[in-house]
């Protein structure tokens, strides 16, 4: 029993650590492969090749190319590694950017077409209008007045956001908040915002509230109320 205790009580050696790292990596890789075709993958595994394919798809999308030649170029670059096309597409869908960003939407469809051999799906007028609406939110200047106007528009879609604003205003007006330093105030505002906003987004019937752009507006408006710097919008890696 004593020997067992000593054996398991020892810190793992370098070989054991490496094996553990390899084991975790293999598990993540396996889970990523299972999620390759999911609409919103929970786990993705990046490779150098999938990153190059992703970048190429974004360049083609930015140039407005959704033709057969753009697909052929992706197939050529992938070569015999066809799975990497699916992997690259999954890395775009992982944060649901395809539902908010036109370039991400097009890049994903180019990669899916290259991986499956199916034609590239066109973008409907309705979806183009949606992307324009989301872009308008994402482009709101990080200043208190325009953020307040945009926030009011979101409240009209989801009244629960007004309750969140009341809660943050009460917190900001408290003696506890006044006694905090800048870093703690940032954390308090961010914590109050993120915890409630996640629940609101899950329960809302308004898809716009669940977007990255809407989260930027809400966080920015509430930070401005607390006299804190407005965070930058969440970027998408191209």
Secondary structure, DSSP 4 states (H G I P E B T S, - for coil): -HHHHHHHHSPP-HHHHHHHHHHHHHHHHHHHHHTTT-TT-S-----HHHHHHHHHHHHHHHTT--SHHHHHHHHHHHTT-THHHHHHHHHHHTTTGGGT-HHHHHHHHHHHHHHH-PPPPPPPHHHHHHHHHHHHHHTS-SSHHHHHHHHHHHHHH-THHHHHHHHHHHHHTSHHHHHS-HHHHHHHHHHHHHHHHHHHHHH-S-GGGGSHHHHHHHHHHHHHHTT-PPPPPPP---
